Each structure stands twice: as C-alpha cells, then as structure tokens.
Amino acid sequence: MSSSTAPRRISLALTLHNHQPVGNFGWVFDEIYEKAYLPMIEALERHPKVRLSLHYTGPLLEWFAAAHPDFLTRVRALVERGQVEIVGGGLYEPILASLPAADRVAQLRRMRDRIKELVGVAPQGAWLAERVWEPSLPAALHDGGYRWTILDDAHFRAAATAGATVNGSRSSSLRLRRTPIG
C-alpha cells in the first residue's frame, strides 16, 4: 500500500478528571468510589491497550490513601506498566491564578510530591482547576516541577493567537519552558 493510500491514523489524548471537594460527606466518597473510580480502574486492568491520563484532586487522593490504599496500589501498577499517566496540579484544587505566586508553587509542589509518594512517579502534567488560565501561570507550573498542562483553545483565541499556531486542534497541550532573564 503506498503512503498516499495508507489509512490515516487518529490519535486521542484522553485525560479523566476525578474530584471530590474538601469536606464532602464520607458516604458520597464511598458511593462514587463504588460506582465510578473502582470500575474505571477495573476496566483499565482488563484492557491493557487502553492508555490515558488520570487526574485525582488532593482531597480524593487523601481519601484513597486513608480508605482504600489498595486502590492506589492498583493505580501504581497501571502507571508502572505505562498504561496510565497521572496528572497533577494544585493539591487542594485551587484556582492557581487567584493565589500569590509562592502559594501557587507550593500547591503544585505539594501535589507533585504526594502523587510521587502514592503512585511512585512524579507527574509531568498539571490540571488547571476550572480551566482558569492567565499569562503568569507558566512560571509557577515550571517552578512547581511540571512540563505541560492542558488548555482550551479559547484561551489562545482570547489572547488573539492565530489558530494555525495551535495546530488546528480544539485543545492543546502547552509545553512549559522557562527562559532565564538577564
């Protein structure tokens, strides 16, 4: 088959965001664990060719650690076999843009460190709570140890960035690089 007639390959980057707020009722955690979090991990274990990213907020990770440490062992196994990438962010799901710079970095580092402790690998990507973006976030993300984040193309359009520079996608992954000044 010539390259002009070869079937086109479609790639899908999928990240599932899982969240429970600080102080939510224990019964809510239990119910959602049984109906959603555990069945997702079981499905991934049954289908090793499915690859995706998972984001769990800090309160949810802490609940897993206390109530179901076996769940985190299973997530760790999926990470170790290269099937799942864990995405970090701010530990308590803060709107990073609303925090002072030092607090942004502290939230990001705390989450990164906790994920490394729980699943064995520090996350490279960060989830932005409520998709709130502002131009000073790359410095905090970089300083927090992250290499990329997921952004909606609406952020680029709001900044008057030409669509061609976003690779024509509906959303984009932003690679974080910090250039020294001076």
N, C-alpha and C positions, 0 to 999 in steps of 0.2 A: 504494500500500500504506500503510495507516495505521500510526502508530507502535506501536500495540498488536499488530499482526501482522507487524511488521518482524522479520527474522531477528536473533537475538541474536548479537552479536559476542563471540568468545572471544579473549582475548589471552594469549600465553605469553611470559614473560620467561625466557630461557634463557641461562645462563652455563656455559661449559665450563671446567673447571679442569684444567690440564695441569702436571704436576710430575715432576721428577727430583731426587733428593736430592743434596746436595753430595757430591762424591767418587764418584758412581756410575761404573761402567765405561763407557768410551767406546763399546764395542760395543752396550751397552744403549741409549744415546742414539741411535746410528745406526739400530738396528733399529726403535725406536719412532718415530723420525723418518720412516722409510720406510713404516711400517705405519699410522701414526695422524696425526702432526702435518701432514705434507705432504699426504696425501689429504684432510684436512679443509679445508685452505686451497684446494686444487684444487676441491673440491666447492663451496665458497663462491664462488669465482670463476665457476663455471658457473651458479650460481643467485643472481643479484644481488638477488632479492626476499627472500631469507632473511636475517634480521637477528638478531644475537645478540651476546653478550659473550664475550670470551675472557680467561682468566687464565693467564698463564705465570709460574711461580715464577722467582726470580732466577737460580738455577743453570741453569735451562733457557734463559732469555734470554741469559745469558752464553755458553752453548754455541752457540746460534743465531748470535750475533754473531761468534764465532770460526770455527765450522764451516760455517755456511750463511747468510751475510749477505743473500743473495738471498731467503731465506725472509722475513726481516724487511722487505725491500723490498716483498714481496707483501702482507704483513700491513699495512704502512703504506698501500698502495693501497686495501685494503679499508676501513681506518679513514677515509681521505680521502674515499671515496665514501659514507660514512655507513652502511655495511653492518655494520661491526664496531665495538664499543666495547671497549677494552682495560681490564681491571680490574687495579688494583694491589694493594698490601698490603705486608707486610714483605718486604724484599729476599731474605732467606735463609729465608723461610717459618717464622719463629719463632712460638712461642705468645706473642703480644703480652702477654697478661695475666701471664706469668711474668717479664717484663723490667721493669727500673726505668723510670720514666716517660720520662726523657731518651733511653734506648735505644729505647723504643717509637717515639718520634717520629723518631729518627734512622733506624731501619729503614724506616719509612713514607716518609720524605722521600727516602732513597736509591733506593728502588724507583720512586717517582714521577718523580724526576729521570732515572733510567736509562730508563724507558719513554718519557719525552718525547724523550730523545736518540735512541732506537732507532726509534720509530714516529711521532714528530712531534707527539704530543698527550699532555699530562699526564692521567693517569687521574683520574676523579672518584669512582669507587667502589673500595672496598677488599675484598679477600678475606681472611677470617679463617681462619688455619690451624686445621685440625681443628674449626672452628666454635666455638672457645673464646671465650666472652663473659664479661665482668664489667663492672660499672657504671662503672668509671673509663675505659673504652676510648673513649667518645665524645670526650673532651678530647684524647686522643692522636691519634685519627683526624682531628679537626678541625685540630689543630696541624700534623699531617703533610700537610695540604692536601686531604683527602678530604671529599666531601659526603655519601656514603652507603655503606652496607655491607649485606650480605645476612645475615639472621638466621633461624634456625629458630624456629618458633613455640614450641618447647619452652622457649626462653629466657624468653619472655614469661610462659608458664604457670608456670615456676619462680619468677618474680618476682610471681606472683599478679596478673597483669594480665588484666583481663576480655577474653574473646575478641572482643567487639564492637569493642574499640579496636584490634584487629589486622586489622580489615576482613574477618574470617572466612576469611582465607587460611591455607594450610598453612605458608607462609613469608612474610616481609615484608622490605621494604627500609626501612632506618632512615635518615632524613634527619638530618644532623648540624648542629646549631646550637649555638653557644656563647654563653651569656648572660654578659655581664660582671658580676662581683661587685663590689659597693661603690658 
